[in-house]
């Protein structure tokens, strides 16, 4: 692939979930997208959510991403 050439992308929404933090949730989502889709190119963070446990601690991070991949 050469930048500067004409190309077309599709953008989808995925949600990464991790107990390890926001960055881990992003990495989980991108790793799964990369295994499932061909030519994953970039992502953008759309929303960040989390779950708070009974004792007031953050127990889970949820990151909603837009992931794009190049169409063949």
Order of alpha helices (4+ residues) and beta strands (2+ residues): beta-alpha-beta-beta
